[in-house]
């Protein structure tokens, strides 16, 4: 049964499906823990493509958006060949940062495999931290009616 594991309401959500590849499992035949970071990134990329907040758009506006925080909680293992879904939830805030929460589900039974979150900040072309929302990001939030 699918459960809402978020502590915050999601302003926007994307769901994307992936299949576990042989190269992603370890000697115990389960997905190696580091791959979950890649699955979160796959979710961010799919979210960005759907909502117009992808890495290259940020870059073309003159900014970088590095991760400064990453959390992951493992619930159940995935194995090679299994299909899974990463749900990426944009969490709105007023600060100049991008927050996501993730839930990875096993596609066959919708059981929660992992949960996590990331925080990204904005750096300008000189790699200086931006304390205010860049204009393009403020416009993006307005377009999607995010407060």
N, CA, C and O atoms as a GROMACS GRO file, in nm:
protein
  588
    1UNK      N    1   0.084  -0.117   0.000
    1UNK     CA    2   0.000   0.000   0.000
    1UNK      C    3   0.089   0.124   0.000
    1UNK      O    4   0.187   0.130   0.074
    2UNK      N    5   0.054   0.221  -0.082
    2UNK     CA    6   0.130   0.344  -0.092
    2UNK      C    7   0.100   0.433   0.028
    2UNK      O    8  -0.016   0.454   0.064
    3UNK      N    9   0.206   0.484   0.088
    3UNK     CA   10   0.190   0.572   0.203
    3UNK      C   11   0.254   0.706   0.174
    3UNK      O   12   0.352   0.713   0.102
    4UNK      N   13   0.199   0.812   0.230
    4UNK     CA   14   0.260   0.944   0.218
    4UNK      C   15   0.365   0.955   0.327
    4UNK      O   16   0.331   0.964   0.445
    5UNK      N   17   0.491   0.956   0.288
    5UNK     CA   18   0.600   0.961   0.386
    5UNK      C   19   0.657   1.102   0.401
    5UNK      O   20   0.754   1.121   0.473
    6UNK      N   21   0.599   1.199   0.334
    6UNK     CA   22   0.650   1.335   0.337
    6UNK      C   23   0.613   1.405   0.467
    6UNK      O   24   0.506   1.384   0.524
    7UNK      N   25   0.705   1.487   0.512
    7UNK     CA   26   0.678   1.570   0.629
    7UNK      C   27   0.629   1.708   0.588
    7UNK      O   28   0.585   1.786   0.672
    8UNK      N   29   0.635   1.739   0.458
    8UNK     CA   30   0.596   1.868   0.403
    8UNK      C   31   0.501   1.846   0.286
    8UNK      O   32   0.509   1.745   0.217
    9UNK      N   33   0.411   1.941   0.264
    9UNK     CA   34   0.326   1.928   0.145
    9UNK      C   35   0.409   1.956   0.020
    9UNK      O   36   0.489   2.050   0.017
   10UNK      N   37   0.390   1.875  -0.083
   10UNK     CA   38   0.463   1.894  -0.208
   10UNK      C   39   0.391   1.999  -0.292
   10UNK      O   40   0.269   1.992  -0.311
   11UNK      N   41   0.467   2.096  -0.343
   11UNK     CA   42   0.409   2.195  -0.432
   11UNK      C   43   0.391   2.137  -0.571
   11UNK      O   44   0.290   2.164  -0.637
   12UNK      N   45   0.487   2.057  -0.617
   12UNK     CA   46   0.483   1.991  -0.747
   12UNK      C   47   0.544   1.852  -0.732
   12UNK      O   48   0.633   1.832  -0.649
   13UNK      N   49   0.498   1.757  -0.812
   13UNK     CA   50   0.546   1.619  -0.802
   13UNK      C   51   0.568   1.560  -0.940
   13UNK      O   52   0.494   1.589  -1.034
   14UNK      N   53   0.671   1.478  -0.951
   14UNK     CA   54   0.698   1.402  -1.073
   14UNK      C   55   0.720   1.256  -1.032
   14UNK      O   56   0.778   1.228  -0.928
   15UNK      N   57   0.672   1.164  -1.116
   15UNK     CA   58   0.697   1.021  -1.095
   15UNK      C   59   0.760   0.966  -1.221
   15UNK      O   60   0.709   0.986  -1.331
   16UNK      N   61   0.872   0.898  -1.205
   16UNK     CA   62   0.939   0.837  -1.320
   16UNK      C   63   0.979   0.694  -1.285
   16UNK      O   64   1.015   0.665  -1.171
   17UNK      N   65   0.972   0.608  -1.383
   17UNK     CA   66   0.999   0.465  -1.364
   17UNK      C   67   1.137   0.430  -1.415
   17UNK      O   68   1.184   0.487  -1.513
   18UNK      N   69   1.203   0.336  -1.348
   18UNK     CA   70   1.332   0.287  -1.393
   18UNK      C   71   1.340   0.137  -1.365
   18UNK      O   72   1.265   0.084  -1.284
   19UNK      N   73   1.434   0.071  -1.432
   19UNK     CA   74   1.458  -0.072  -1.411
   19UNK      C   75   1.599  -0.087  -1.358
   19UNK      O   76   1.693  -0.028  -1.412
   20UNK      N   77   1.615  -0.167  -1.253
   20UNK     CA   78   1.746  -0.190  -1.192
   20UNK      C   79   1.833  -0.269  -1.288
   20UNK      O   80   1.794  -0.375  -1.337
   21UNK      N   81   1.953  -0.216  -1.315
   21UNK     CA   82   2.047  -0.281  -1.404
   21UNK      C   83   2.147  -0.365  -1.325
   21UNK      O   84   2.170  -0.341  -1.206
   22UNK      N   85   2.205  -0.464  -1.392
   22UNK     CA   86   2.302  -0.553  -1.328
   22UNK      C   87   2.417  -0.474  -1.266
   22UNK      O   88   2.464  -0.509  -1.158
   23UNK      N   89   2.462  -0.370  -1.333
   23UNK     CA   90   2.577  -0.292  -1.283
   23UNK      C   91   2.545  -0.215  -1.155
   23UNK      O   92   2.636  -0.159  -1.094
   24UNK      N   93   2.420  -0.211  -1.113
   24UNK     CA   94   2.380  -0.136  -0.994
   24UNK      C   95   2.371  -0.222  -0.868
   24UNK      O   96   2.348  -0.169  -0.759
   25UNK      N   97   2.390  -0.352  -0.881
   25UNK     CA   98   2.380  -0.439  -0.763
   25UNK      C   99   2.519  -0.475  -0.711
   25UNK      O  100   2.617  -0.472  -0.785
   26UNK      N  101   2.525  -0.508  -0.583
   26UNK     CA  102   2.652  -0.542  -0.519
   26UNK      C  103   2.667  -0.694  -0.508
   26UNK      O  104   2.590  -0.770  -0.567
   27UNK      N  105   2.766  -0.737  -0.434
   27UNK     CA  106   2.793  -0.880  -0.422
   27UNK      C  107   2.682  -0.956  -0.348
   27UNK      O  108   2.677  -1.079  -0.354
   28UNK      N  109   2.595  -0.884  -0.279
   28UNK     CA  110   2.481  -0.948  -0.212
   28UNK      C  111   2.359  -0.955  -0.304
   28UNK      O  112   2.251  -0.999  -0.263
   29UNK      N  113   2.378  -0.910  -0.429
   29UNK     CA  114   2.273  -0.912  -0.532
   29UNK      C  115   2.159  -0.815  -0.503
   29UNK      O  116   2.047  -0.836  -0.550
   30UNK      N  117   2.186  -0.709  -0.427
   30UNK     CA  118   2.088  -0.602  -0.405
   30UNK      C  119   2.150  -0.471  -0.452
   30UNK      O  120   2.272  -0.459  -0.465
   31UNK      N  121   2.066  -0.374  -0.478
   31UNK     CA  122   2.116  -0.244  -0.525
   31UNK      C  123   2.212  -0.187  -0.422
   31UNK      O  124   2.180  -0.175  -0.303
   32UNK      N  125   2.332  -0.152  -0.470
   32UNK     CA  126   2.433  -0.089  -0.386
   32UNK      C  127   2.380   0.046  -0.338
   32UNK      O  128   2.318   0.119  -0.415
   33UNK      N  129   2.403   0.079  -0.211
   33UNK     CA  130   2.344   0.198  -0.150
   33UNK      C  131   2.374   0.327  -0.225
   33UNK      O  132   2.290   0.417  -0.227
   34UNK      N  133   2.489   0.339  -0.287
   34UNK     CA  134   2.524   0.461  -0.360
   34UNK      C  135   2.439   0.487  -0.482
   34UNK      O  136   2.429   0.601  -0.529
   35UNK      N  137   2.376   0.383  -0.535
   35UNK     CA  138   2.291   0.400  -0.653
   35UNK      C  139   2.166   0.482  -0.624
   35UNK      O  140   2.109   0.543  -0.714
   36UNK      N  141   2.123   0.483  -0.498
   36UNK     CA  142   2.003   0.558  -0.464
   36UNK      C  143   2.023   0.708  -0.488
   36UNK      O  144   1.929   0.779  -0.521
   37UNK      N  145   2.146   0.755  -0.471
   37UNK     CA  146   2.177   0.895  -0.501
   37UNK      C  147   2.152   0.920  -0.650
   37UNK      O  148   2.098   1.024  -0.688
   38UNK      N  149   2.192   0.825  -0.734
   38UNK     CA  150   2.167   0.837  -0.879
   38UNK      C  151   2.017   0.834  -0.907
   38UNK      O  152   1.969   0.910  -0.991
   39UNK      N  153   1.942   0.748  -0.838
   39UNK     CA  154   1.798   0.743  -0.860
   39UNK      C  155   1.733   0.876  -0.822
   39UNK      O  156   1.642   0.923  -0.891
   40UNK      N  157   1.780   0.937  -0.713
   40UNK     CA  158   1.729   1.070  -0.676
   40UNK      C  159   1.760   1.170  -0.787
   40UNK      O  160   1.676   1.253  -0.822
   41UNK      N  161   1.882   1.164  -0.841
   41UNK     CA  162   1.917   1.255  -0.950
   41UNK      C  163   1.832   1.230  -1.074
   41UNK      O  164   1.790   1.324  -1.141
   42UNK      N  165   1.806   1.104  -1.105
   42UNK     CA  166   1.716   1.073  -1.216
   42UNK      C  167   1.580   1.138  -1.193
   42UNK      O  168   1.519   1.191  -1.286
   43UNK      N  169   1.534   1.134  -1.069
   43UNK     CA  170   1.407   1.198  -1.034
   43UNK      C  171   1.412   1.348  -1.052
   43UNK      O  172   1.319   1.408  -1.105
   44UNK      N  173   1.522   1.411  -1.007
   44UNK     CA  174   1.537   1.557  -1.024
   44UNK      C  175   1.540   1.594  -1.172
   44UNK      O  176   1.480   1.694  -1.212
   45UNK      N  177   1.612   1.515  -1.252
   45UNK     CA  178   1.619   1.544  -1.396
   45UNK      C  179   1.482   1.532  -1.462
   45UNK      O  180   1.445   1.616  -1.544
   46UNK      N  181   1.406   1.428  -1.427
   46UNK     CA  182   1.272   1.412  -1.483
   46UNK      C  183   1.180   1.526  -1.437
   46UNK      O  184   1.101   1.579  -1.515
   47UNK      N  185   1.192   1.564  -1.310
   47UNK     CA  186   1.115   1.676  -1.257
   47UNK      C  187   1.150   1.803  -1.334
   47UNK      O  188   1.061   1.876  -1.379
   48UNK      N  189   1.280   1.830  -1.350
   48UNK     CA  190   1.325   1.950  -1.419
   48UNK      C  191   1.275   1.956  -1.562
   48UNK      O  192   1.236   2.063  -1.610
   49UNK      N  193   1.276   1.843  -1.629
   49UNK     CA  194   1.228   1.838  -1.767
   49UNK      C  195   1.079   1.867  -1.773
   49UNK      O  196   1.032   1.940  -1.861
   50UNK      N  197   1.004   1.810  -1.680
   50UNK     CA  198   0.858   1.830  -1.678
   50UNK      C  199   0.821   1.975  -1.644
   50UNK      O  200   0.729   2.030  -1.705
   51UNK      N  201   0.891   2.035  -1.548
   51UNK     CA  202   0.850   2.165  -1.496
   51UNK      C  203   0.940   2.281  -1.537
   51UNK      O  204   0.918   2.394  -1.494
   52UNK      N  205   1.042   2.255  -1.619
   52UNK     CA  206   1.127   2.364  -1.666
   52UNK      C  207   1.227   2.414  -1.564
   52UNK      O  208   1.259   2.533  -1.562
   53UNK      N  209   1.276   2.325  -1.479
   53UNK     CA  210   1.376   2.362  -1.379
   53UNK      C  211   1.492   2.264  -1.387
   53UNK      O  212   1.538   2.212  -1.285
   54UNK      N  213   1.539   2.240  -1.509
   54UNK     CA  214   1.648   2.144  -1.529
   54UNK      C  215   1.783   2.215  -1.512
   54UNK      O  216   1.792   2.338  -1.512
   55UNK      N  217   1.887   2.133  -1.498
   55UNK     CA  218   2.021   2.187  -1.472
   55UNK      C  219   2.067   2.284  -1.581
   55UNK      O  220   2.124   2.389  -1.550
   56UNK      N  221   2.042   2.251  -1.706
   56UNK     CA  222   2.090   2.338  -1.814
   56UNK      C  223   2.014   2.469  -1.818
   56UNK      O  224   2.072   2.572  -1.854
   57UNK      N  225   1.887   2.470  -1.783
   57UNK     CA  226   1.812   2.596  -1.775
   57UNK      C  227   1.871   2.685  -1.666
   57UNK      O  228   1.889   2.805  -1.686
   58UNK      N  229   1.900   2.625  -1.552
   58UNK     CA  230   1.962   2.701  -1.443
   58UNK      C  231   2.096   2.757  -1.489
   58UNK      O  232   2.127   2.874  -1.466
   59UNK      N  233   2.175   2.674  -1.554
   59UNK     CA  234   2.307   2.715  -1.603
   59UNK      C  235   2.296   2.826  -1.707
   59UNK      O  236   2.374   2.921  -1.704
   60UNK      N  237   2.201   2.815  -1.798
   60UNK     CA  238   2.184   2.918  -1.902
   60UNK      C  239   2.137   3.051  -1.844
   60UNK      O  240   2.154   3.155  -1.908
   61UNK      N  241   2.079   3.049  -1.726
   61UNK     CA  242   2.044   3.173  -1.657
   61UNK      C  243   2.162   3.229  -1.578
   61UNK      O  244   2.150   3.334  -1.514
   62UNK      N  245   2.276   3.160  -1.582
   62UNK     CA  246   2.396   3.211  -1.516
   62UNK      C  247   2.419   3.159  -1.376
   62UNK      O  248   2.492   3.221  -1.298
   63UNK      N  249   2.358   3.048  -1.342
   63UNK     CA  250   2.370   2.996  -1.206
   63UNK      C  251   2.405   2.848  -1.206
   63UNK      O  252   2.383   2.777  -1.304
   64UNK      N  253   2.460   2.804  -1.096
   64UNK     CA  254   2.482   2.664  -1.066
   64UNK      C  255   2.393   2.630  -0.947
   64UNK      O  256   2.357   2.719  -0.870
   65UNK      N  257   2.359   2.504  -0.932
   65UNK     CA  258   2.274   2.463  -0.819
   65UNK      C  259   2.330   2.335  -0.756
   65UNK      O  260   2.272   2.228  -0.772
   66UNK      N  261   2.442   2.346  -0.685
   66UNK     CA  262   2.501   2.226  -0.624
   66UNK      C  263   2.420   2.177  -0.505
   66UNK      O  264   2.352   2.253  -0.436
   67UNK      N  265   2.430   2.046  -0.483
   67UNK     CA  266   2.370   1.986  -0.363
   67UNK      C  267   2.454   2.026  -0.242
   67UNK      O  268   2.577   2.022  -0.246
   68UNK      N  269   2.388   2.063  -0.134
   68UNK     CA  270   2.457   2.091  -0.008
   68UNK      C  271   2.410   2.000   0.104
   68UNK      O  272   2.470   1.996   0.212
   69UNK      N  273   2.303   1.927   0.078
   69UNK     CA  274   2.254   1.832   0.178
   69UNK      C  275   2.186   1.717   0.107
   69UNK      O  276   2.113   1.737   0.009
   70UNK      N  277   2.210   1.596   0.157
   70UNK     CA  278   2.151   1.475   0.100
   70UNK      C  279   2.120   1.380   0.214
   70UNK      O  280   2.207   1.350   0.297
   71UNK      N  281   1.997   1.332   0.218
   71UNK     CA  282   1.955   1.235   0.318
   71UNK      C  283   1.895   1.115   0.245
   71UNK      O  284   1.827   1.132   0.144
   72UNK      N  285   1.919   0.996   0.295
   72UNK     CA  286   1.858   0.876   0.237
   72UNK      C  287   1.832   0.775   0.348
   72UNK      O  288   1.918   0.747   0.430
   73UNK      N  289   1.711   0.721   0.348
   73UNK     CA  290   1.673   0.617   0.442
   73UNK      C  291   1.633   0.495   0.360
   73UNK      O  292   1.546   0.502   0.274
   74UNK      N  293   1.697   0.383   0.388
   74UNK     CA  294   1.672   0.259   0.316
   74UNK      C  295   1.567   0.178   0.390
   74UNK      O  296   1.576   0.158   0.511
   75UNK      N  297   1.467   0.131   0.317
   75UNK     CA  298   1.356   0.056   0.377
   75UNK      C  299   1.355  -0.091   0.337
   75UNK      O  300   1.341  -0.179   0.422
   76UNK      N  301   1.371  -0.117   0.206
   76UNK     CA  302   1.369  -0.253   0.152
   76UNK      C  303   1.466  -0.258   0.035
   76UNK      O  304   1.488  -0.157  -0.032
   77UNK      N  305   1.525  -0.374   0.008
   77UNK     CA  306   1.619  -0.383  -0.104
   77UNK      C  307   1.549  -0.398  -0.239
   77UNK      O  308   1.436  -0.447  -0.248
   78UNK      N  309   1.618  -0.353  -0.342
   78UNK     CA  310   1.579  -0.379  -0.480
   78UNK      C  311   1.681  -0.475  -0.540
   78UNK      O  312   1.797  -0.477  -0.497
   79UNK      N  313   1.640  -0.554  -0.637
   79UNK     CA  314   1.730  -0.649  -0.704
   79UNK      C  315   1.729  -0.624  -0.854
   79UNK      O  316   1.642  -0.554  -0.907
   80UNK      N  317   1.826  -0.684  -0.921
   80UNK     CA  318   1.841  -0.666  -1.065
   80UNK      C  319   1.712  -0.705  -1.139
   80UNK      O  320   1.650  -0.807  -1.109
   81UNK      N  321   1.676  -0.623  -1.236
   81UNK     CA  322   1.557  -0.649  -1.317
   81UNK      C  323   1.428  -0.592  -1.261
   81UNK      O  324   1.329  -0.582  -1.333
   82UNK      N  325   1.427  -0.556  -1.132
   82UNK     CA  326   1.304  -0.501  -1.076
   82UNK      C  327   1.277  -0.362  -1.131
   82UNK      O  328   1.369  -0.285  -1.159
   83UNK      N  329   1.150  -0.332  -1.146
   83UNK     CA  330   1.109  -0.199  -1.188
   83UNK      C  331   1.071  -0.120  -1.064
   83UNK      O  332   1.007  -0.172  -0.973
   84UNK      N  333   1.111   0.005  -1.061
   84UNK     CA  334   1.082   0.091  -0.947
   84UNK      C  335   1.039   0.229  -0.996
   84UNK      O  336   1.058   0.263  -1.113
   85UNK      N  337   0.983   0.305  -0.907
   85UNK     CA  338   0.934   0.440  -0.937
   85UNK      C  339   0.998   0.535  -0.838
   85UNK      O  340   0.996   0.511  -0.717
   86UNK      N  341   1.056   0.643  -0.888
   86UNK     CA  342   1.103   0.748  -0.798
   86UNK      C  343   1.004   0.864  -0.809
   86UNK      O  344   0.981   0.919  -0.916
   87UNK      N  345   0.948   0.898  -0.694
   87UNK     CA  346   0.857   1.012  -0.686
   87UNK      C  347   0.938   1.129  -0.630
   87UNK      O  348   0.993   1.120  -0.520
   88UNK      N  349   0.943   1.236  -0.705
   88UNK     CA  350   1.020   1.354  -0.667
   88UNK      C  351   0.923   1.465  -0.634
   88UNK      O  352   0.840   1.504  -0.716
   89UNK      N  353   0.933   1.516  -0.512
   89UNK     CA  354   0.841   1.618  -0.463
   89UNK      C  355   0.917   1.748  -0.437
   89UNK      O  356   1.010   1.751  -0.357
   90UNK      N  357   0.878   1.852  -0.505
   90UNK     CA  358   0.936   1.984  -0.482
   90UNK      C  359   0.873   2.042  -0.356
   90UNK      O  360   0.751   2.050  -0.345
   91UNK      N  361   0.957   2.082  -0.262
   91UNK     CA  362   0.909   2.138  -0.136
   91UNK      C  363   0.937   2.288  -0.137
   91UNK      O  364   1.053   2.331  -0.139
   92UNK      N  365   0.832   2.367  -0.137
   92UNK     CA  366   0.845   2.512  -0.147
   92UNK      C  367   0.901   2.572  -0.018
   92UNK      O  368   0.871   2.527   0.092
   93UNK      N  369   0.982   2.674  -0.036
   93UNK     CA  370   1.028   2.755   0.076
   93UNK      C  371   1.064   2.893   0.023
   93UNK      O  372   1.082   2.910  -0.098
   94UNK      N  373   1.075   2.991   0.111
   94UNK     CA  374   1.105   3.126   0.068
   94UNK      C  375   1.253   3.149   0.044
   94UNK      O  376   1.290   3.241  -0.030
   95UNK      N  377   1.338   3.068   0.103
   95UNK     CA  378   1.483   3.086   0.091
   95UNK      C  379   1.530   3.057  -0.052
   95UNK      O  380   1.460   2.995  -0.131
   96UNK      N  381   1.650   3.104  -0.082
   96UNK     CA  382   1.711   3.084  -0.215
   96UNK      C  383   1.772   2.944  -0.220
   96UNK      O  384   1.894   2.928  -0.221
   97UNK      N  385   1.686   2.845  -0.225
   97UNK     CA  386   1.732   2.707  -0.234
   97UNK      C  387   1.622   2.623  -0.296
   97UNK      O  388   1.506   2.663  -0.302
   98UNK      N  389   1.661   2.505  -0.343
   98UNK     CA  390   1.567   2.411  -0.404
   98UNK      C  391   1.567   2.287  -0.316
   98UNK      O  392   1.670   2.224  -0.294
   99UNK      N  393   1.449   2.252  -0.266
   99UNK     CA  394   1.435   2.136  -0.178
   99UNK      C  395   1.347   2.030  -0.245
   99UNK      O  396   1.240   2.060  -0.299
  100UNK      N  397   1.395   1.906  -0.239
  100UNK     CA  398   1.317   1.794  -0.290
  100UNK      C  399   1.309   1.686  -0.184
  100UNK      O  400   1.402   1.668  -0.105
  101UNK      N  401   1.198   1.615  -0.184
  101UNK     CA  402   1.185   1.492  -0.109
  101UNK      C  403   1.157   1.382  -0.210
  101UNK      O  404   1.096   1.405  -0.314
  102UNK      N  405   1.203   1.260  -0.177
  102UNK     CA  406   1.191   1.148  -0.269
  102UNK      C  407   1.131   1.028  -0.198
  102UNK      O  408   1.154   1.005  -0.079
  103UNK      N  409   1.052   0.954  -0.273
  103UNK     CA  410   1.007   0.822  -0.229
  103UNK      C  411   1.030   0.728  -0.346
  103UNK      O  412   0.983   0.754  -0.457
  104UNK      N  413   1.102   0.621  -0.322
  104UNK     CA  414   1.121   0.518  -0.424
  104UNK      C  415   1.032   0.400  -0.389
  104UNK      O  416   1.039   0.347  -0.278
  105UNK      N  417   0.949   0.362  -0.485
  105UNK     CA  418   0.855   0.252  -0.467
  105UNK      C  419   0.895   0.134  -0.556
  105UNK      O  420   0.943   0.154  -0.668
  106UNK      N  421   0.875   0.013  -0.509
  106UNK     CA  422   0.883  -0.105  -0.595
  106UNK      C  423   0.757  -0.103  -0.680
  106UNK      O  424   0.646  -0.095  -0.626
  107UNK      N  425   0.771  -0.110  -0.810
  107UNK     CA  426   0.655  -0.098  -0.900
  107UNK      C  427   0.554  -0.212  -0.883
  107UNK      O  428   0.434  -0.189  -0.895
  108UNK      N  429   0.602  -0.331  -0.856
  108UNK     CA  430   0.513  -0.447  -0.850
  108UNK      C  431   0.411  -0.441  -0.737
  108UNK      O  432   0.298  -0.487  -0.754
  109UNK      N  433   0.449  -0.386  -0.623
  109UNK     CA  434   0.356  -0.384  -0.509
  109UNK      C  435   0.343  -0.247  -0.441
  109UNK      O  436   0.276  -0.234  -0.339
  110UNK      N  437   0.409  -0.145  -0.498
  110UNK     CA  438   0.405  -0.008  -0.445
  110UNK      C  439   0.463   0.004  -0.304
  110UNK      O  440   0.436   0.102  -0.234
  111UNK      N  441   0.542  -0.095  -0.260
  111UNK     CA  442   0.605  -0.085  -0.128
  111UNK      C  443   0.717   0.019  -0.134
  111UNK      O  444   0.783   0.035  -0.236
  112UNK      N  445   0.736   0.088  -0.024
  112UNK     CA  446   0.839   0.192  -0.015
  112UNK      C  447   0.975   0.125   0.001
  112UNK      O  448   0.996   0.045   0.093
  113UNK      N  449   1.066   0.158  -0.087
  113UNK     CA  450   1.201   0.102  -0.088
  113UNK      C  451   1.299   0.196  -0.019
  113UNK      O  452   1.386   0.151   0.056
  114UNK      N  453   1.285   0.326  -0.045
  114UNK     CA  454   1.374   0.426   0.015
  114UNK      C  455   1.305   0.560   0.016
  114UNK      O  456   1.217   0.587  -0.066
  115UNK      N  457   1.346   0.644   0.108
  115UNK     CA  458   1.299   0.782   0.112
  115UNK      C  459   1.422   0.871   0.127
  115UNK      O  460   1.529   0.825   0.168
  116UNK      N  461   1.407   0.997   0.094
  116UNK     CA  462   1.521   1.087   0.109
  116UNK      C  463   1.486   1.230   0.077
  116UNK      O  464   1.372   1.263   0.047
  117UNK      N  465   1.588   1.313   0.084
  117UNK     CA  466   1.570   1.455   0.054
  117UNK      C  467   1.703   1.514   0.009
  117UNK      O  468   1.811   1.464   0.042
  118UNK      N  469   1.693   1.623  -0.066
  118UNK     CA  470   1.811   1.699  -0.105
  118UNK      C  471   1.781   1.847  -0.093
  118UNK      O  472   1.666   1.891  -0.100
  119UNK      N  473   1.889   1.924  -0.075
  119UNK     CA  474   1.882   2.069  -0.076
  119UNK      C  475   1.991   2.118  -0.170
  119UNK      O  476   2.106   2.074  -0.164
  120UNK      N  477   1.952   2.211  -0.258
  120UNK     CA  478   2.046   2.274  -0.349
  120UNK      C  479   2.042   2.424  -0.325
  120UNK      O  480   1.937   2.480  -0.294
  121UNK      N  481   2.155   2.489  -0.340
  121UNK     CA  482   2.164   2.634  -0.329
  121UNK      C  483   2.203   2.690  -0.466
  121UNK      O  484   2.236   2.615  -0.557
  122UNK      N  485   2.199   2.821  -0.478
  122UNK     CA  486   2.238   2.886  -0.603
  122UNK      C  487   2.372   2.955  -0.588
  122UNK      O  488   2.396   3.027  -0.492
  123UNK      N  489   2.458   2.933  -0.688
  123UNK     CA  490   2.584   3.005  -0.699
  123UNK      C  491   2.579   3.081  -0.830
  123UNK      O  492   2.526   3.032  -0.930
  124UNK      N  493   2.637   3.204  -0.831
  124UNK     CA  494   2.644   3.278  -0.956
  124UNK      C  495   2.765   3.233  -1.037
  124UNK      O  496   2.832   3.137  -1.000
  125UNK      N  497   2.793   3.303  -1.148
  125UNK     CA  498   2.904   3.263  -1.236
  125UNK      C  499   3.040   3.268  -1.166
  125UNK      O  500   3.132   3.196  -1.204
  126UNK      N  501   3.051   3.353  -1.064
  126UNK     CA  502   3.175   3.362  -0.987
  126UNK      C  503   3.175   3.262  -0.871
  126UNK      O  504   3.266   3.261  -0.788
  127UNK      N  505   3.074   3.179  -0.868
  127UNK     CA  506   3.056   3.076  -0.765
  127UNK      C  507   3.036   3.133  -0.625
  127UNK      O  508   3.079   3.077  -0.525
  128UNK      N  509   2.968   3.248  -0.623
  128UNK     CA  510   2.931   3.312  -0.498
  128UNK      C  511   2.789   3.268  -0.460
  128UNK      O  512   2.699   3.265  -0.545
  129UNK      N  513   2.772   3.233  -0.334
  129UNK     CA  514   2.642   3.192  -0.284
  129UNK      C  515   2.541   3.306  -0.297
  129UNK      O  516   2.570   3.420  -0.261
  130UNK      N  517   2.424   3.274  -0.348
  130UNK     CA  518   2.317   3.373  -0.363
  130UNK      C  519   2.222   3.362  -0.244
  130UNK      O  520   2.164   3.257  -0.219
  131UNK      N  521   2.207   3.472  -0.174
  131UNK     CA  522   2.121   3.473  -0.056
  131UNK      C  523   1.977   3.506  -0.090
  131UNK      O  524   1.885   3.480  -0.012
  132UNK      N  525   1.956   3.565  -0.208
  132UNK     CA  526   1.822   3.596  -0.256
  132UNK      C  527   1.790   3.507  -0.375
  132UNK      O  528   1.880   3.464  -0.448
  133UNK      N  529   1.662   3.480  -0.395
  133UNK     CA  530   1.622   3.400  -0.510
  133UNK      C  531   1.665   3.468  -0.639
  133UNK      O  532   1.634   3.585  -0.659
  134UNK      N  533   1.736   3.398  -0.727
  134UNK     CA  534   1.769   3.456  -0.857
  134UNK      C  535   1.640   3.492  -0.931
  134UNK      O  536   1.538   3.426  -0.913
  135UNK      N  537   1.643   3.597  -1.014
  135UNK     CA  538   1.521   3.640  -1.083
  135UNK      C  539   1.451   3.528  -1.161
  135UNK      O  540   1.328   3.519  -1.158
  136UNK      N  541   1.526   3.444  -1.231
  136UNK     CA  542   1.463   3.337  -1.309
  136UNK      C  543   1.388   3.240  -1.217
  136UNK      O  544   1.283   3.188  -1.255
  137UNK      N  545   1.442   3.216  -1.096
  137UNK     CA  546   1.380   3.122  -1.003
  137UNK      C  547   1.254   3.184  -0.942
  137UNK      O  548   1.154   3.115  -0.924
  138UNK      N  549   1.259   3.312  -0.912
  138UNK     CA  550   1.140   3.381  -0.861
  138UNK      C  551   1.029   3.378  -0.966
  138UNK      O  552   0.913   3.358  -0.932
  139UNK      N  553   1.065   3.397  -1.093
  139UNK     CA  554   0.966   3.391  -1.201
  139UNK      C  555   0.912   3.249  -1.216
  139UNK      O  556   0.793   3.230  -1.240
  140UNK      N  557   0.999   3.150  -1.204
  140UNK     CA  558   0.956   3.010  -1.213
  140UNK      C  559   0.855   2.979  -1.103
  140UNK      O  560   0.752   2.918  -1.128
  141UNK      N  561   0.886   3.022  -0.981
  141UNK     CA  562   0.795   2.996  -0.868
  141UNK      C  563   0.661   3.065  -0.891
  141UNK      O  564   0.556   3.010  -0.859
  142UNK      N  565   0.665   3.186  -0.945
  142UNK     CA  566   0.542   3.259  -0.972
  142UNK      C  567   0.459   3.188  -1.080
  142UNK      O  568   0.337   3.177  -1.069
  143UNK      N  569   0.527   3.138  -1.186
  143UNK     CA  570   0.459   3.068  -1.294
  143UNK      C  571   0.384   2.947  -1.242
  143UNK      O  572   0.274   2.917  -1.290
  144UNK      N  573   0.441   2.877  -1.144
  144UNK     CA  574   0.379   2.757  -1.090
  144UNK      C  575   0.298   2.787  -0.963
  144UNK      O  576   0.254   2.695  -0.894
  145UNK      N  577   0.280   2.917  -0.933
  145UNK     CA  578   0.200   2.960  -0.818
  145UNK      C  579   0.251   2.900  -0.688
  145UNK      O  580   0.175   2.849  -0.606
  146UNK      N  581   0.383   2.909  -0.670
  146UNK     CA  582   0.448   2.856  -0.551
  146UNK      C  583   0.478   2.972  -0.458
  146UNK      O  584   0.539   3.071  -0.497
  147UNK      N  585   0.437   2.958  -0.337
  147UNK     CA  586   0.460   3.062  -0.235
  147UNK      C  587   0.571   3.022  -0.144
  147UNK      O  588   0.606   3.096  -0.052
   0.00000   0.00000   0.00000
